């Protein structure tokens, strides 16, 4: 899985985005496949980002109760 900070392409398929807190208490929005993600100070901004990135499909946003982390990996 290679999460990015921004989505480079938005396909026609609806993307599922997980929203929850990380161990430091910040809010994370992360596309289920790791295509994009972001770190936020509050829930509202994380949900707004998730809705924008998944093409406006609130039914495809899942708020999780477990901790989730945003990992950024770069290709060599």
N, C-alpha and C positions, 0 to 999 in steps of 0.2 A: 504494500500500500504506500502510495506516494502522495500525501496531501499537499496542495498548493494553497497559497493565500488567495488567489483569484482564479476564477474559472476562465480558461482561455477560449473555450467554445461551449456554446449552449445548444445541445442537440434537441430534437423534438421529443425525445423520451423524458418522462417525468423522473426527476431524481429525488431519492429519499434522503432527507437531511436529518441527522441526529443533533439534538440540542440538549446540553446539560452543563454541569459544572466540572471544572478540573480540580485537582487536589489543592490548588491555591485559592479556590473559591471564585475564579473568573469563569465567565460563560463561554462555552465553545459551541460553534456550529460546524458540523463536519459531514460532508457528503458521504454516504455509506460506503461507496467504493474508493474514497480517498481522493477524488478529483479536485475538490476545493474545500476550504475551511477557513475559519476565522476565530479570533479570540476577542472577547468583548467584556466590558465592565458590567453591563447589565443584561438581563433576560430580554428586554424589549428590543435592544439593538441586535442581539443574536437572532431573534425570531424574524426581525425585519430583513436581515441579511439572508437568512435561510429562504424566506419567501421570495426575495428577489432572485437569488441564484437558482432556485428550482422552477422558475417560470411562473410563479404565482399560484402554486398548488398547496394550500394549507393542509390538505389531507395527506400530503407526503412529508410532513414534518413530524418527527417523533421526539417527544421530550423524554429523556431517559433519567432515571433516578441514580444510576451508578455513575461513578466518575468516568469522564472521557478526557482524553488528552489530544491536543493538536500537535502532530509530529510533522516536521518539515524536513524532507530529505532532498538532497540535490543529486543529480546524476553526475557521475564522474566524467 
